[in-house]
Amino acid sequence: MAILSDIVLLLFLAVKWCYSSCPDARLVHPCQCQSEDNVVSMACSNLLSVDQLKKIFESSFPQNELRQLVVKHSQLGNIGANIFADKSFTIILFQNVSGIEEIEHHAFSASVDRLRVLSIDSSPLKNLAVPGIGSLANLIDFEVTSSVDNLTEMPPLSNLQYLRLYGNRFTSPPHVPYMPKLHSVWLNSGRLTAVQPFDWSNLPSLKKLVLFGNRIHRLNKDDLHFHSPFLQLVDLSDNQLGDIMPDSIQGISFNTVLDLRKNSLQQLDEDVFRPLIGKLIRGSGIIRLSGNNIECSTLDWILKEPKLLEKMPNSTTCFD
């Protein structure tokens, strides 16, 4: 009996030793599989076509639920339906790839319930259409840093929380539909000259809006009319803002930080800034203005009320 038990144990250990969570390396080349504690990730580089990528994932894998896929330094094409067959991921990152102009419907069909993070970093594109992400019910973080001219067919994503669209070439923001949980939006380091036609009522949970490093030169009435009680940061620094019209910024909270540093502002018009400061004075919010050439004569109204001036720290330098 003892001998039989020893044989069973040896067989068990042999099977366990032989079992791999990764597929045969020859079947997935030039992709590489990594496994740690039975958690499997894939990394692919120097692919020559999207068909090559698709064929790799048609192979049989020991397990179909993987954690992460990174595809980099590759020449791809449109991401068609069922690109990864029956393999699913929680994170998919396309890094320094070319040729992706559309993510088609059912592109990530096996990952509709699992995918949380999707990132596309591509060579310059005229258009990028993303209707295929509409089925990703649990997507939390979506990033496009593709130097695209237009991002189109953006579907509503009920659980999206982070939208990162920095480093692109569109001059006005793409249409973003109603997204009840989206709280952080990056549209920085691009070529935006305006913030319309962005409909801020579609973002009732917005906390952070980052617009620094664009070419915005003017804010018109209702351009930034927010509808979120949670707004913490509006970053418009390092733009070309010279004109801010009355009621162009509305709906900030008591604790919002409004960052207007490094712009071309010369005046602090009372009808523009008093309503904002009047709101901020009831909380911890501030307005950052350093790096502008403010004319001293436009500060008379605020210098008479030191409590208002406290809401503009490090912004007391002005020019005659």
Secondary structure, DSSP 8 states (H G I E B T S, - for coil): -HHHHHHHHHHHHHHHHH--SS--HHHHTT-EEEEETTEEEEEEES---HHHHHHHTTS--S-SB-SEEEEEEEE---B-TTTTTT-B-SEEEEEEEE---BB-TTTTGGGTTT--EEEEEES-EEEEE-GGGTT-TT--EEEE-S-EEEEE-----TT--EEE--S---SS-------TT--EEE--SS--S--TT--GGG-TT--EEE-TTS---EE-TTTEE---TT--EEE--SS---EE-TTSEE---TT-EEE--SS------HHHHHHHHHHHTTSS-EEE-TTS--BGGGGHHHHT-HHHHTTSTT----B-
